Amino acid sequence: MGRPSKINREAIVDCAVRLVARNGHRSTTVRSISEAMGVNEATLYRYYRSKDEFLWDAYVRVVEKMAKEKENLVAAPLSFREKLREWVRLTFAYFDGHPDAFTYVLLLPPPTCVGDAEITHTQGRIFMTLAQQARERGEIRDIPLELALSHFSGVMLNVPRLIVAKTLRGPASFYADEVADAAWRTLRPRRSVGRLPPGDCGERNPVAGGATVPQTEKLRPTSRAVFQARMQ
């Protein structure tokens, strides 16, 4: 990557995150970072005492940046479904702008120096606070908060994972609405087959014995076509 214009903790962290995301924790060493930055190892030790120290600092910095805007959703005057959509939008926008940092924190296991520290649960706790509020208001079904988080993160993280694996074209933000709708369907309140809320349109499904299927549950044809084209 060449020598950065300025050597400081932030530049070291950025380089470390980039190398870990692309090569893994074990392959990322003080030497590999110094070589990538075009400086000697002694220069890095002026800022960090060890590899573990800069990996920890990098992890904390990324998580705090990602969590800051999401914390504002807790008190936002929005429905849970709207907050869900905004969460996905913020997450995918961060991935599109900082794919290496996103991969480091959310797609790879945390480094040994981080382990199961409280920082690894920061975003999960924010989401479970939102889910608890929604459950108390009847906006989602009565589901354990940990399971709600599992459903949501499983649906949401697949898009960045596929883009990193080069089996899906980016940007991730293109899929934000589709993913938010899919996540909502895993959490929304159950309703009786064939019963629709006022004003909801549906069509009869002969395979389901004539039960009414809400139009909102079907992928829009244009969205499906574009999605399939991007998968090719």
N, C-alpha and C positions, 0 to 999 in steps of 0.2 A: 504493500500500500504506500510505501515511501515515507520519508520522515515528515511528521506533521509540522505545521508552521510554529506550533507552540506545544511544549511538553508540559503537561499538568495531569492531575488526577483524572479529570474528565476524558482527556485524550487516551489515557491508559485504559480506562474503563471501556471506552468505545471500541478500542482495538481488541481487548480481551473478550468482550461480548461477541464481536464479529468472528473471532477465531473459534470460540466455543461453539457458536451456532453452526459453523461450517465443518469443524473438525472434531468436536467433542471435548469433554473436560480433560481427559487424560492426555490428549495430544497438545493441549494448550498449556504451555509452560512459560516461565519467566523468559527463557531464552527465545522461544518462538515469538513472544510478544515483542521483545527487544529487537529481534531481527525484522519483524514486520514494520516496526516503527522506525527502523534505521538508527537505533541508539544502542549503547552498550547496557548490559544488565545492571551495572552500578547506578546508572541514571534512574532506572525504575525503582531501585531500592531506596532512593531518596524520598519517594512518595509512599511506597508500601513496603512493609517488612517481609511479606511472603505472598505467594500465589493465592493462598486462602483468603488473605485480607482483601485483595483487589477483586476476587470473585464474589466475596460477601458484599462489598461495597457496590459492585455492579448490579447484583441481584436487588439490593435494597433500592437503589436509584430507579431502576426500571419499574419495580412494583409500585413505588410511591407515585411515579408519573402516571401510570395506568390507573391507579386507584383514585387519584385526586378528583377527576371529573365525575366518576361514578358515585363518590360519596355525596355529591350534590343531588343525586337522584332520590336519596332517602326522603328529603323534605320537599321535593318538587311536587307541584300541584298537578300531577298526572295520574292517569289510571295505571294499574300494574302492566297492562298490555303495552301502553305507550312507553313506560319505563323500560320494559323488555326490549322494545324496538330501539330505543335510544342507547341502551347498553350494547346491543349488537353493533349498532352504527359506530359508536365510539371505539369498540374493540377492533373492528375491521379497519377503521381509519388509522388506528395506531399500527396495526399489522402492515398496512400498505405503506406507511411512512417509515416504519422501523422493523422490518421483517426479522433481522438478526436478534434484536432485543426481545421481540415477541417470542421467537423460537427459544431463546435462552431461558426465559421465565415460564412459558406456558406449554411448550411442546417437548422440552427435554426434562429429564429428572433433575431436581435441584442438585447442585454440587454438594459434595460431602460436608463442606464447611457450613452449608446452610441447613441441610438435613430436613428435619420437620419443625424448624423454628417458626415462631409465631408469624413472621413476615410471609411465609408461604400460604397462610390462610387468610390474608388480608382481603383479597377480592371476594373470596368465598363467603366470608362473614358479612360483607356488605350486601351481597346478593341474598343471603339467607335473611337478613333484616328486611329487605324489600319483600321477600316471599312471605315472611311472617305477617307483615302488615297486610299483604294481599289476602292471605288465608283468613285473617281475622275479619276482613271486610267481605269475605265470600267471593272474592275475585278469582281465586283458584280453588281447586278441590282440596280436601283435607288430606294432605300428603306430608310425610316427614320432610323437614327442611333439607336434610342431607340428601334425600332422594330427589327433591326438586332441583337442587344444585347439580346433582349427577346427570339428570335428564338434560338440563339446560346446557351445561358445559360440554356434554357429549355431542349434542347437536351443533353447538356453535363452533367448537374447535376443529371440527372435521374439515371445514372449508380452508382455513389456513394450513392445516396439515396436508391436504391434497395439493394445494398450490406449491408448498415447499417441496413436495415429492414430484412436482411437475406433471401431475396427472389431471390438473384442473387449471385453467387459465385465470389469471388475476385480471383486475384487482378484486380483492375480497369484498370491497364495498359494493360491488355490483350485485352480490348475493345477499346483502343485508336484510332486505324486506322478506325475501323467501325464507331465510333462516329464522328470522324473528317469528314469522307465521308458524313455521314448523315447531319451534320451541314452545310457542303459545299452545299449540294443540296437545302437547304432552302435559300441560299444567292446568288448562282451563277446567272449569267445573263440568262434571258429567251431566248430560241431559238425556231425557228419555228418547228412545228411538221413535222417530216419526213426529216429534213435537218440536216446533220452531218458535223462537221468540217473535213477538209482533214485528211485522215489517220485514222479516227475513224470508227470502225467496228460496225455493228449493225445487228439486225435480225428483220424480219417482225412479227408483233403481230396481229393475225387475230381478236382478240377481239377489238383492237383499229382501226379496219378498214384497216389493212395493214400498219399502220404507223411504221416507223423505230424506234426501241427502242435501244439506245446505250447499248452495253455490260457492260460499266462501271457503269450503273445504277442498275445492278442486283447484288445481294449478291453472292459472290463466294460460291459454294456449300459446300466446306470444312469449310468456316467460318460460314455459317448458321448451319451446323451440330454441330460444336463445341459449338456455341452459345446456341443452343437448349439444348445440353447435359448439359451445365453449369446452365441452368435455372431449371433443374430437381432436 
